[in-house]
Amino acid sequence: MDSIETLSRSEQLQDDANQLTFKGLIAASVIGLGSIIALGFSVYYSHKHVKQSKIQFQTEKRAWLGATTMMQYDHVTKILEFPYKNYGKLPAQNIREYHGFVMGDSFSRKDIPKTRKEINHTATVFPDQEANYAIGGLPVKVTSMIENKERGLFIWIEIDYEYSGTIGLYGVIFELQPLTGHYLVIDEWMK
């Protein structure tokens, strides 16, 4: 009888050990699955953080061209002057300026022609440096509208430039105000 009891006790201990092993395997599987899920979240949020940091760096560490004051018209030289500045941290290079005049009741940036005459400017505008886009050789109808402060004149300007191998853009549309002769910004965009 002793050997049967010993065998039963041995089987019981083996059964207990098997149950503990089984429970350990289940616990290890749950912990392993939890670790995999945690690792997945960690990789996802790390990637998201790196992407946001890259966007923030690109936004802060770049050239940003923009207007410094409103456009002005010189009645003596008959030139429109548009002062702008590089508000960014990097130089704006290979600057190209474009402009056009539209007479009518309304105008929007979608109406700006895709093909236009390019006017090269200075090669570089450094951070915090100002530049001036002088538009001379104005059509007679445009100078007449400006000097007589007539309604219905829109002037658009786009300036594109390069910084660190990337293309930037600043655009603005002005509308001549007949009562004051000032130029109201009706749209402004940048890239």
PyMOL commands that set and color helices and strands:
alter all, ss='L'
color gray80, all
select helices_A, chain A and resi 2-60+109-111+140-147
alter helices_A, ss='H'
color red, helices_A
select strands_A, chain A and resi 65-67+72-74+79-86+92-103+119-120+124-125+130-135+153-163+166-176+183-190
alter strands_A, ss='S'
color yellow, strands_A
deselect
rebuild
show_as cartoon
